[in-house]
Amino acid sequence: MIDNFSKFINLVIILGIEADTIIDAFRCEWLLRYPHPSIITTYQGTQFMNNNFKSLLNRYSITH
């Protein structure tokens, strides 16, 4: 994960790319540690396009 403004990098080891794994990593390793971004950019992988990930972003008012 990279903050585009500051170029701060946070590396997270994950064991898969399933949506639930990505959601947990993003929530625990970014949202609970740092200020919430207003916008995120990802590639269009299915793990970023599913309803659970969209719901997480809506909960934190993050535009994707």
DSSP file (Angstrom, degrees, kcal/mol; ACC not computed):
  #  RESIDUE AA STRUCTURE BP1 BP2  ACC     N-H-->O    O-->H-N    N-H-->O    O-->H-N    TCO  KAPPA ALPHA  PHI   PSI    X-CA   Y-CA   Z-CA
    1    1 A M              0   0    0      0, 0.0     9,-2.9     0, 0.0     2,-0.4   0.000 360.0 360.0 360.0 135.9    0.0    0.0    0.0
    2    2 A I  B     -A    9   0A   0      7,-0.2     2,-0.8     9,-0.0     7,-0.2  -0.989 360.0-138.3-130.8 133.0    1.4    3.4   -1.0
    3    3 A D     >  -     0   0    0      5,-2.8     4,-2.6    -2,-0.4     5,-0.4  -0.824  17.6-154.7 -85.1 114.3    0.2    6.9    0.0
    4    4 A N  T  4 S+     0   0    0     -2,-0.8    -1,-0.2     1,-0.2     0, 0.0   0.778  87.9  50.6 -64.7 -27.6    0.5    8.8   -3.3
    5    5 A F  T  4 S+     0   0    0      1,-0.1    -1,-0.2    -3,-0.1    -2,-0.0   0.969 126.5  20.4 -75.0 -54.2    0.9   12.2   -1.6
    6    6 A S  T  4 S-     0   0    0      2,-0.1    -2,-0.2     1,-0.0    -1,-0.1   0.630  95.7-129.4 -90.3 -14.6    3.7   11.3    0.9
    7    7 A K     <  +     0   0    0     -4,-2.6     2,-0.2     1,-0.3    -3,-0.2   0.649  49.3 162.9  68.7  17.5    5.0    8.2   -1.0
    8    8 A F        -     0   0    0     -5,-0.4    -5,-2.8    -6,-0.0     2,-0.4  -0.484  24.1-153.1 -65.6 134.5    4.8    6.4    2.4
    9    9 A I  B     -A    2   0A   0     -7,-0.2     2,-0.5    -2,-0.2    -7,-0.2  -0.932  15.6-173.4-116.4 135.5    4.9    2.6    1.8
   10   10 A N        -     0   0    0     -9,-2.9     2,-0.4    -2,-0.4    19,-0.0  -0.949  13.0-157.2-127.0 109.2    3.3    0.0    4.0
   11   11 A L        -     0   0    0     -2,-0.5     2,-0.4     2,-0.0    -2,-0.0  -0.700   9.7-172.5 -89.1 137.6    4.2   -3.6    3.0
   12   12 A V        -     0   0    0     -2,-0.4     2,-0.5     2,-0.0    -2,-0.0  -0.996  18.6-138.6-131.9 127.6    1.8   -6.4    4.1
   13   13 A I        -     0   0    0     -2,-0.4     2,-0.3    12,-0.0    -2,-0.0  -0.754  28.2-179.1 -84.4 125.4    2.4  -10.1    3.7
   14   14 A I        -     0   0    0     -2,-0.5     3,-0.1     1,-0.0     8,-0.0  -0.912  29.7-142.0-124.5 154.6   -0.8  -11.9    2.7
   15   15 A L  S    S-     0   0    0     -2,-0.3     2,-0.3     1,-0.1    -1,-0.0   0.390  80.2  -3.9 -96.8   2.4   -1.4  -15.6    2.1
   16   16 A G        -     0   0    0      2,-0.1    -1,-0.1     3,-0.0     0, 0.0  -0.973  62.2-114.9-175.5 174.9   -3.7  -15.1   -0.9
   17   17 A I        +     0   0    0     -2,-0.3    30,-0.2     4,-0.1     2,-0.0   0.101  61.8 135.0-115.5  22.0   -5.6  -12.6   -3.0
   18   18 A E     >  -     0   0    0      1,-0.1     4,-2.2    28,-0.0     3,-0.3  -0.342  68.5-111.0 -66.2 154.0   -9.1  -13.6   -2.0
   19   19 A A  H  > S+     0   0    0      1,-0.2     4,-2.9     2,-0.2     5,-0.2   0.892 116.6  52.0 -55.8 -45.4  -11.4  -10.7   -1.3
   20   20 A D  H  > S+     0   0    0      1,-0.2     4,-2.4     2,-0.2    -1,-0.2   0.869 109.7  50.1 -63.0 -36.2  -11.7  -11.5    2.5
   21   21 A T  H  > S+     0   0    0     -3,-0.3     4,-2.3     2,-0.2    -1,-0.2   0.918 113.0  45.9 -65.9 -44.3   -7.9  -11.6    2.8
   22   22 A I  H  X S+     0   0    0     -4,-2.2     4,-2.8     2,-0.2     5,-0.2   0.911 112.6  50.7 -65.2 -43.3   -7.6   -8.2    1.0
   23   23 A I  H  X S+     0   0    0     -4,-2.9     4,-2.7    -5,-0.2     5,-0.2   0.935 111.7  47.1 -60.8 -48.0  -10.3   -6.7    3.1
   24   24 A D  H  X S+     0   0    0     -4,-2.4     4,-2.9    -5,-0.2     5,-0.4   0.919 113.9  47.8 -60.9 -44.3   -8.8   -7.8    6.3
   25   25 A A  H  X S+     0   0    0     -4,-2.3     4,-2.6     2,-0.2     5,-0.3   0.933 114.5  45.3 -63.8 -46.2   -5.3   -6.6    5.3
   26   26 A F  H  X>S+     0   0    0     -4,-2.8     5,-2.3     2,-0.2     4,-1.2   0.918 117.8  43.8 -64.3 -43.8   -6.6   -3.2    4.2
   27   27 A R  I  <>S+     0   0    0     -4,-2.7     5,-1.9    -5,-0.2     6,-0.2   0.955 123.1  34.6 -66.5 -50.8   -8.7   -2.7    7.3
   28   28 A C  I  <5S+     0   0    0     -4,-2.9    -2,-0.2    -5,-0.2    -3,-0.2   0.871 124.8  39.1 -75.5 -38.0   -6.2   -3.9    9.8
   29   29 A E  I  <5S+     0   0    0     -4,-2.6    -1,-0.2    -5,-0.4    -3,-0.2   0.598 134.5  10.4 -94.2 -11.4   -3.0   -2.7    8.3
   30   30 A W  I >X5S+     0   0    0     -4,-1.2     4,-2.8    -5,-0.3     3,-1.0   0.621 123.9  46.5-127.5 -59.0   -4.2    0.7    7.0
   31   31 A L  I 34<S+     0   0    0     -5,-2.3    -3,-0.2     1,-0.3    -4,-0.2   0.837 117.0  44.0 -64.4 -33.8   -7.6    1.8    8.1
   32   32 A L  T 34<S+     0   0    0     -5,-1.9    -1,-0.3    -6,-0.2    -4,-0.1   0.566 122.5  38.1 -87.0  -7.5   -7.1    1.0   11.8
   33   33 A R  T <4 S+     0   0    0     -3,-1.0    -2,-0.2    -6,-0.2    -1,-0.1   0.721 117.5  31.6-110.1 -30.9   -3.5    2.5   11.9
   34   34 A Y  S  < S-     0   0    0     -4,-2.8    -1,-0.1     1,-0.1    -4,-0.0  -0.785  95.3 -74.6-128.5 165.0   -3.6    5.6    9.7
   35   35 A P        -     0   0    0      0, 0.0    -1,-0.1     0, 0.0    -2,-0.1  -0.325  61.1-100.2 -58.5 144.6   -6.0    8.3    8.7
   36   36 A H        -     0   0    0     -5,-0.1     2,-0.1     1,-0.1    -5,-0.0  -0.452  34.5-124.9 -70.1 134.3   -8.6    7.1    6.2
   37   37 A P        -     0   0    0      0, 0.0     3,-0.1     0, 0.0    -1,-0.1  -0.445   4.5-145.9 -72.6 153.5   -7.9    8.0    2.6
   38   38 A S  S    S+     0   0    0      1,-0.3    25,-2.9    24,-0.1     2,-0.3   0.739  85.9  24.1 -87.8 -25.0  -10.7    9.8    0.7
   39   39 A I  B     -b   63   0B   0     23,-0.2     2,-0.3    25,-0.1    -1,-0.3  -0.998  65.4-170.7-139.4 139.4   -9.8    8.0   -2.5
   40   40 A I        -     0   0    0     23,-2.6     2,-0.4    -2,-0.3     0, 0.0  -0.954   9.3-152.4-125.8 153.7   -8.0    4.7   -3.3
   41   41 A T        +     0   0    0     -2,-0.3     2,-0.3     0, 0.0    23,-0.0  -0.992  23.5 160.1-124.0 128.9   -6.8    3.4   -6.7
   42   42 A T        -     0   0    0     -2,-0.4     2,-0.1    22,-0.3    -2,-0.0  -0.882  44.3 -98.3-134.1 167.5   -6.5   -0.3   -7.4
   43   43 A Y        -     0   0    0     -2,-0.3     2,-0.6     1,-0.1     5,-0.1  -0.454  51.0 -98.1 -78.0 169.7   -6.3   -2.4  -10.5
   44   44 A Q        +     0   0    0     -2,-0.1    -1,-0.1     3,-0.1     5,-0.1  -0.064  66.2 151.0 -88.9  36.1   -9.6   -3.9  -11.4
   45   45 A G    >>  -     0   0    0     -2,-0.6     3,-1.7     1,-0.1     4,-0.8  -0.294  58.5-114.2 -63.3 152.0   -9.1   -7.4   -9.9
   46   46 A T  H >> S+     0   0    0      1,-0.3     4,-0.8     2,-0.2     3,-0.6   0.803 114.4  64.3 -61.1 -29.4  -12.3   -9.1   -8.7
   47   47 A Q  H 34 S+     0   0    0      1,-0.2    -1,-0.3     2,-0.2     6,-0.1   0.749 108.4  41.6 -66.4 -21.6  -11.1   -8.9   -5.0
   48   48 A F  H <4 S+     0   0    0     -3,-1.7    -1,-0.2     1,-0.1    -2,-0.2   0.540 114.5  51.4 -97.4  -9.8  -11.4   -5.1   -5.3
   49   49 A M  H << S+     0   0    0     -4,-0.8    -2,-0.2    -3,-0.6    -3,-0.1   0.425  84.7 105.5-108.0  -0.5  -14.6   -5.1   -7.3
   50   50 A N  S  X S-     0   0    0     -4,-0.8     4,-2.1     1,-0.1     5,-0.2  -0.311  81.0-108.2 -83.0 167.8  -16.8   -7.3   -5.1
   51   51 A N  H  > S+     0   0    0      1,-0.2     4,-2.4     2,-0.2     5,-0.1   0.817 114.3  57.2 -65.3 -33.9  -19.7   -6.1   -2.9
   52   52 A N  H  > S+     0   0    0      2,-0.2     4,-2.0     1,-0.2    -1,-0.2   0.924 110.1  43.8 -65.7 -43.3  -17.8   -6.8    0.4
   53   53 A F  H  > S+     0   0    0      2,-0.2     4,-2.3     1,-0.2    -2,-0.2   0.915 114.1  50.6 -67.0 -42.1  -14.9   -4.6   -0.6
   54   54 A K  H  X S+     0   0    0     -4,-2.1     4,-2.5     1,-0.2    -2,-0.2   0.883 108.6  53.0 -61.5 -38.3  -17.3   -1.9   -1.8
   55   55 A S  H  X S+     0   0    0     -4,-2.4     4,-2.4     2,-0.2    -1,-0.2   0.903 107.5  50.8 -64.0 -42.0  -19.2   -2.1    1.4
   56   56 A L  H  X S+     0   0    0     -4,-2.0     4,-1.4     2,-0.2    -2,-0.2   0.930 111.3  48.2 -60.6 -45.6  -16.0   -1.6    3.4
   57   57 A L  H  <>S+     0   0    0     -4,-2.3     5,-2.9     1,-0.2     4,-0.3   0.905 111.2  50.2 -63.3 -41.2  -15.2    1.5    1.3
   58   58 A N  H ><5S+     0   0    0     -4,-2.5     3,-1.2     3,-0.2    -1,-0.2   0.895 105.4  57.3 -62.4 -40.1  -18.7    2.9    1.8
   59   59 A R  H 3<5S+     0   0    0     -4,-2.4    -1,-0.2     1,-0.3    -2,-0.2   0.850 115.7  36.3 -59.5 -35.5  -18.5    2.4    5.5
   60   60 A Y  T 3<5S-     0   0    0     -4,-1.4    -1,-0.3    -3,-0.2    -2,-0.2   0.283 113.0-116.7-101.4   8.9  -15.4    4.6    5.6
   61   61 A S  T < 5 +     0   0    0     -3,-1.2     2,-0.5    -4,-0.3    -3,-0.2   0.911  59.4 157.1  56.1  48.0  -16.6    7.0    2.9
   62   62 A I      < -     0   0    0     -5,-2.9     2,-0.4    -6,-0.1   -23,-0.2  -0.896  36.4-139.4-106.9 130.6  -13.7    6.1    0.5
   63   63 A T  B      b   39   0B   0    -25,-2.9   -23,-2.6    -2,-0.5    -5,-0.0  -0.711 360.0 360.0 -87.6 137.3  -14.1    6.6   -3.2
   64   64 A H              0   0    0     -2,-0.4   -22,-0.3   -25,-0.2    -1,-0.1   0.345 360.0 360.0-118.8 360.0  -12.7    3.9   -5.4
